[in-house]
Amino acid sequence: MKHRIVFAILMSFTLSIFMSAWITYVNVGITENFIELWLNAWVLAWPAAGVISFIAGPFMHGFAQKIASKL
């Protein structure tokens, strides 16, 4: 269980930081308040990504194993 929690925290952190930066860039471009907008988006995204990673992670891991075994 510890591994699952740590994995969800790290994966959600990584994905949310990059995805919120990308979407902020796509929506507003590089502006003088880009960092502020990006951090605001990230603060909202990380908890959601954490919950999703924790819940969906085991299912996606099993699904990926099934797909990989057929390739």
N, C-alpha and C positions, 0 to 999 in steps of 0.2 A: 504494500500500500504506500510506503514511503516513496518508493521509486515512481509510482504512478503520480503522486502529488508533485514531486520535484520535476518530473518530465512535463506535466501539464503547465507548471509555472514557467519553466524555461522555454517550452515550445510556444506558449501563448505570448510570452514576452517578445520573443524573436519575431513571430509573425505579426503581432499587433504593431510593433515599432516600425517595421518596414511597410506594412500595408497602410497604416495611417499616414505615413510620410508620402507614399505614392498617391493615395487618394487626395490628400491635401494638395499636393503638387498639381494633380490633374484638375482639381476643382478651382484653385486660385492662382496657381503658378508660384513663382518665387517672388514674394512680396516682402516688404519690410517687416511685416508681422507673421511671416511664415512659421517661424519657430513657435510662437505663441499658439497659432492655430493648430499646428501639428501636435504640440504637447496636449492641448485640450482634447483633440481627437483621440490621441493615444490613451489618455486617462479614462476616457469613456470606453475605448475598445478593449483594453487589457483585461478588465474583469469579465467581460462577455467572452472573450477568447479563452480565458482561463477555465470558465465553466464548460464551454463547448469542448475544449481539449480534454478535460477531465472525464466528461461523459462520453464523448464520441471516440476518444483515443483507443480504448480496447476494441471497439467494434471495427474501427478503421484498420487497426493492426491485423486483426483476424481476416478482414476482407482483403487487405494487401497480400497476406500470406497465401490466400486461396488463388488470387490472380497470378502471383509470382510462380506458384507451383504449376500452373497451367502453361506458362510461357516457355 
